[in-house]
Each structure stands twice: as structure tokens, then as C-alpha cells.
Amino acid sequence: MKPQAQDRGQGRALPPPLWLVDRLLYRDGLILIIDKPAGVPVHAGPGGGINLEHYFEALRFGLPQPPSLAHRLDRDTSGCLVLGRHRKALARVGRLFQQGAVEKVYWAVVHGRPKEAEGTVDLALRKRSEVRGWWMEADPAGQTARTDYRLLGEGGGLSWLECRPRTGRTHQIRVHCASLGCPILGDPVYGERSSAPLPPLHLHARSIALPLYANRAHVMTTSPPPPHMLEALLGCGYVAEVPSEADRAGTRSGE
């Protein structure tokens, strides 16, 4: 992202107005799927500053209104993010999320190795607020939270996990990985305490599949891992991907 201006509230460089267009993974008449970068919130928080919604105007593609968020990703999580292009589309996609019909796959690089190579974390969560700010904790009386995980590789004291959340609680994967004794690399809240500077959070929304249309294949999109995760992934056995002919030709479109 090449800066063009300054964020008055934060003093940080703003990306150019059309930068999100270059991160478009999928587009049809109902939805867009973009490759969200790590470190950028999806909407404005109490402190204001750079957020994705500032740039949705560039994603209208001829419609009268810009798209809207169909779900959320944490500021420091990268990868597949779905936008609804109009009100009816948002309602349809919202029902799919509520019904648990959307298949989400995340990649996480974690400290250590889980005892079992695959399994399910079934650990209810509740929101807690203290001096350090709100965070999530395990609580049997909290909201049901379940994540399936699978070990994909390991090396150098780290493991590469595939995580499939079956519920959509805030910070769910981060808390569930920590509960396995394997906090996510770079997690400042649920990770290992250290006086040294932390790397960026190593959590990536790898793919998403939506049964959006009757009698048609699911809309499925995959996002490449972000640059800050590549070194750790390669150390765990990941083989760098070669873009397909379709990727080189441009954004996959259902229109």
C-alpha cells in the first residue's frame, strides 16, 4: 500500500483510495470477497483511524451504494472477508452465517505442538473487562464455542494448524489455541509473555465457502498467506504456492 495522505488522528500514512480493488478475490452480483491485510480494522473503533470501511466506495462497481461488512475479522487477522453488495444480499449472507452454513478455514502458526494431531476444542467463552481492556476467557456459563483443528506441519518449536471454527465467537481461535497449550505466535493477549517485541499475529483466514445459490456449487475463495507469516510457515513445511492461470488472468468473478 503506497501512502498518499496522513491519518489526522493517528499520524499514519493512508493508503490510496483504490487500494482495496487490488485485493479483490471474488465478485458477483451479491457479494465481494476481499483479501484483508493484517493490522487494519474492518471498521472505526473508539480511537478512529484507518479502517476498511473508508475505502468501500471504490468497490461499488456500478451499484448505487458501497458494499457493507457481512461479518468481521480482528484487526490483526488477515485473509478472506465477505462484503454484501446490497441489503438483500447482506440478509441472505447473514442467514448463512447464523445457520452455521459458511465453512471457514483459518491457518495459525502456534507455539509448541498440540498433544493430538487433530481434534475439537469445545470450550465456552465469555467477554471479560478489566484495566487492560476487554478480552475473552473460558467460562462454562459463557457462549458455546467449538473449533476443529488439524496439524499441517511443524518445525523449530512451532506448529502450523488448520482451524475450522464451528461457532463465531470473538477471539475464538486465539483462545482455543491457547487452551491447547499452543498460543498463536504474536498474540499479545492470549500468547506467551515476553519483554521482547512481538511479531505480528500469525492468524490468517485462509478460505471461505458459502452455499449462496441453490443448485450451484458453493462460492469458495482462498487467500494466499500474508508476507509476515511466510517464514514461519515455510519452517513448518509449507510449500510456497504458484499462482494459477486464473489467478494471473485476474479476479475470479461470478458475474
SVG drawing of the C-alpha trace seen along z (x, -y; Angstrom):
<svg xmlns="http://www.w3.org/2000/svg" viewBox="-33 -16 47 53">
<polyline fill="none" stroke="black" stroke-width="0.4" points="0.0,0.0 1.6,-3.3 0.7,-6.2 -1.0,-9.3 -2.1,-11.2 -1.9,-11.2 -4.5,-10.0 -5.0,-13.1 -6.0,-11.1 -3.1,-8.6 -0.4,-10.3 -0.1,-7.2 0.1,-7.1 -3.2,-6.4 -3.4,-4.0 -4.5,-5.3 -8.3,-5.4 -8.4,-2.3 -6.0,0.0 -8.8,2.4 -9.6,3.1 -6.3,4.8 -7.2,7.1 -10.4,8.3 -10.7,12.1 -14.2,12.7 -17.1,10.6 -20.6,11.4 -24.0,9.6 -24.5,10.3 -21.1,10.4 -17.5,9.4 -14.7,11.2 -11.5,9.3 -8.1,10.2 -8.0,8.2 -4.5,7.2 -3.3,7.7 -3.1,4.6 -6.2,2.8 -9.5,2.8 -12.6,3.5 -14.5,0.5 -13.8,-2.5 -13.1,-1.9 -13.3,-4.4 -10.0,-5.9 -10.9,-6.3 -8.1,-5.9 -7.6,-3.9 -10.2,-1.2 -11.5,0.7 -14.9,-0.9 -13.3,-4.2 -12.5,-2.6 -15.7,-0.7 -16.8,-3.4 -14.2,-2.1 -16.0,1.3 -19.4,0.2 -18.8,1.4 -21.8,-0.5 -24.2,0.1 -25.8,-2.9 -24.3,-2.1 -21.0,-0.8 -20.9,2.7 -21.2,3.5 -19.5,5.9 -21.2,9.3 -19.0,10.5 -15.9,9.4 -12.2,10.2 -10.0,8.9 -7.7,6.0 -4.6,8.2 -6.1,11.2 -5.6,11.3 -7.5,13.1 -10.9,13.7 -13.6,11.1 -17.1,11.2 -19.0,8.0 -22.6,7.8 -23.3,5.5 -26.9,4.5 -29.4,5.0 -31.0,8.3 -27.5,9.8 -26.5,8.9 -29.7,10.5 -29.0,13.7 -25.4,14.0 -26.3,13.1 -28.7,16.1 -26.0,18.4 -23.6,17.3 -26.3,17.6 -27.2,21.1 -23.5,22.2 -23.6,22.9 -20.5,21.0 -17.3,23.1 -14.4,21.0 -10.8,22.2 -8.0,20.4 -4.3,21.0 -2.5,20.4 1.2,20.7 1.4,21.6 4.0,22.2 4.6,25.8 2.6,28.8 -0.9,30.0 -0.9,33.4 -3.2,34.8 -2.6,34.1 -6.3,33.3 -9.3,32.8 -12.0,30.4 -11.9,27.7 -15.3,27.3 -14.8,24.5 -17.5,21.9 -16.3,18.3 -17.4,15.1 -16.3,11.5 -14.4,10.0 -13.4,6.4 -10.5,5.3 -8.0,2.5 -6.1,3.9 -9.3,3.8 -11.9,6.4 -10.8,9.9 -12.3,13.4 -12.0,16.2 -13.2,19.8 -16.4,20.0 -18.8,23.0 -21.6,20.4 -20.5,18.5 -21.4,18.8 -20.9,22.2 -17.7,22.1 -16.3,25.0 -13.3,25.3 -12.0,28.2 -8.2,28.2 -5.6,30.3 -1.9,30.2 -0.5,29.5 3.2,29.2 5.8,28.3 9.4,27.2 11.6,25.0 9.3,25.2 6.3,24.0 3.3,25.8 1.1,24.9 -2.6,25.6 -5.7,25.6 -8.6,24.3 -12.3,24.6 -14.5,22.6 -18.0,24.1 -19.2,21.1 -18.3,17.4 -17.2,16.1 -14.9,13.1 -11.2,14.3 -12.4,17.9 -9.5,19.4 -7.0,17.4 -8.4,18.6 -8.9,22.2 -5.3,22.5 -4.1,21.1 -6.2,23.7 -4.3,26.4 -1.1,25.1 -0.3,23.7 -0.8,19.9 -0.7,18.2 2.7,16.6 2.5,12.9 -0.7,12.9 -0.3,10.1 -3.3,11.0 -3.5,14.8 0.1,15.6 3.3,16.1 4.5,13.1 7.8,11.7 9.8,8.4 10.9,8.7 8.8,7.1 6.2,9.4 5.9,10.3 2.5,9.7 -0.3,12.1 0.1,15.3 -3.6,16.0 -5.0,16.0 -8.5,16.5 -7.3,19.0 -10.6,19.8 -14.3,19.4 -17.1,21.3 -20.7,20.1 -23.8,22.1 -25.1,18.8 -27.0,20.2 -29.4,23.1 -28.3,25.9 -24.9,24.3 -21.5,25.1 -20.6,23.2 -18.8,19.9 -15.3,20.6 -12.3,18.4 -8.8,18.9 -6.4,16.2 -2.6,16.5 -0.8,16.3 0.5,12.8 4.2,12.0 4.7,11.8 3.6,15.5 5.7,17.0 9.0,17.5 7.2,19.4 5.0,21.4 8.0,22.4 9.8,23.6 6.8,25.8 6.8,27.5 4.6,25.1 5.4,25.1 5.0,21.7 2.2,21.6 2.5,20.8 -0.4,18.6 -2.7,20.4 -3.5,19.2 -6.9,18.0 -5.1,16.0 -2.8,14.4 -5.7,13.6 -7.4,11.5 -10.1,11.7 -12.4,14.6 -15.9,13.4 -19.3,14.9 -20.9,12.1"/>
</svg>
